[in-house]
């Protein structure tokens, strides 16, 4: 279940 193609892990990576 990807929200807007962003997952919790991916979101943290993008912010980092």
N, C-alpha and C positions, 0 to 999 in steps of 0.2 A: 504494500500500500504506500506508494510514493505520492506525497502531496506536492503538486507542481514540480515533480521530478526532483524533489529535495527530501532527503531523509535526515534524521537527527545527526547521524555520523557525517554525512556530506555537508550539512549545514555548519557543523563545527569546523570542518576542514576549510570551507569557504571563508568563514569569519577569521579563522586562524591564518 
